Amino acid sequence: MNQETAGVVYTKPWVASLMLDMAGYVVSAGTSLSRRLIVEPSCGDGAFLHEIITRLVADSRPETDDEWKRLSGAIRAYDIDAQATARCRDASIRILRSSGCPHDIALSLVDRWINDADFLLTRIPKADWVVGNPPYIRATDMDSATRNRYMAANDSMTAGTDIYVGFFDHGIDALKPGGKLCFICSDRWLQNQYGTRLREKVAIEANLDTLVRMHGVDAFAEEVDAYPAITLITKSTPAESLKYIDCTENFTDSDAQSILTWLSAPSDVSASRFSAAVARKPLYPSDMFPLGSPDDMRFVMQAQERLPKLESTGVNLGIGVATGCDAVFVTDNPDLVEKDRMLPLFYMRDHRRHIDKQRWLVNPWNPDGSLVDLDDYPIMEAYFNDNRARLANRHVAKRHTSAWYRTIDKLDPSLMHRDLLLMPDMAAAPDPILSRGKYPHHNCYWIASDVWDLPVLGGLLMSDQTKTFIDCLGVKMRGRTLRFQAQYLRLLHIPRYGDITRRTREALAQAFHSGDRELATISARQAYKEAMA
């Protein structure tokens, strides 16, 4: 990978202008931009820098050579892409020359302002503003030597963090008291495990002041996969709330002034292209931020504070069995080996494709978790031996050479021959399925309970309330597909079974059996109301 060009997506000028306005880098009486310092950590072609220079010149109105020279300490910009900084210098010189700056002074200013250097590894002078668009490079796309250098220099970075986390970390360190950092980049650090250190750093050393969520907004020069947000952080005492704006996909440059107007007098607003509110932050700095519409955020945070997590209501959950070689272990032939070695299997892909086919798992496990002795099952022994080359070549078999015929996962005896709710890994909306006596395959997540009537729980889980939780706290995929993995299901907070009235339980069960998501949502709303009364 070319580290110097990876993760580079340039910001549209109207977004850069909005961010500078939000940060207070504006032309007005008393700002004295020439006496203060703004840092651009990844200047690229200059989407931010050129607007910064234009504002600096307009605010200071230099006329003499000395007045122009006094601007040399007002800007510092960094980038590791030498070709981009060369273009940025040329354009910056043209801006200065068109404003009346003498040619030799323009050369000197730009040479001082723009640095071919890695922001993350450079000692930055204390700044009043740090504003820009950090590159988006995933942890897996960084070579280990570079990643280790970044980790040593920036406390919030770990082996699993994407690079922009380091820009936040180093940028906050560069701020003077009262200084402001304004970035547009992924908001995943607020929700992912890898953002824990940064969330804690911000909560201790600064204040997350404003978040403008811009998922799907045409904010960049090209389409991006990451879900971006404008994040404004101030080097000040942390507050309990933040100004939060959730933009729709049709938000454009014509809406920018409305955002600035709202920020000057924030209140609950629901407009055609954005909704906004003053939102409370999570109680603990390490907690994930629920991000969605203001109403959805309030619902999630209230449920988090007042209701137990899913597993605390008498529920167990996990993922189905991974074999490492489905072509051998999974079959639609019920007579392939001995009858007591054939375990009925729920295969989510068949269900979702409406394929009416029963599959079985060729089961090498005893109920106590030990592997069967193949001598006791000659037909299964012959079958596995016929496929030994394929089975023995798996990683799990190489680690356990004597257990070459094992599946990757052991089977959980408690799941055999019992009813389960199963959730597909990815879906646009929660879609629990009741499985009667079939063991779940790896492509779905299972939910078991000795407390809940499963159709009642199924109705609750298929509701829009569950979708709201996953949407606010989970990772979104392309096309707004949601992930219903166990790690996200564990984030759900739901009513206890005993706190739901009999009438509401019956309505939830009816919704589940009929597949009526609207009824499920109405009934779940009532269940939450009853539990939080």
Disulfide bonds with the S-S distance in Angstrom:
none
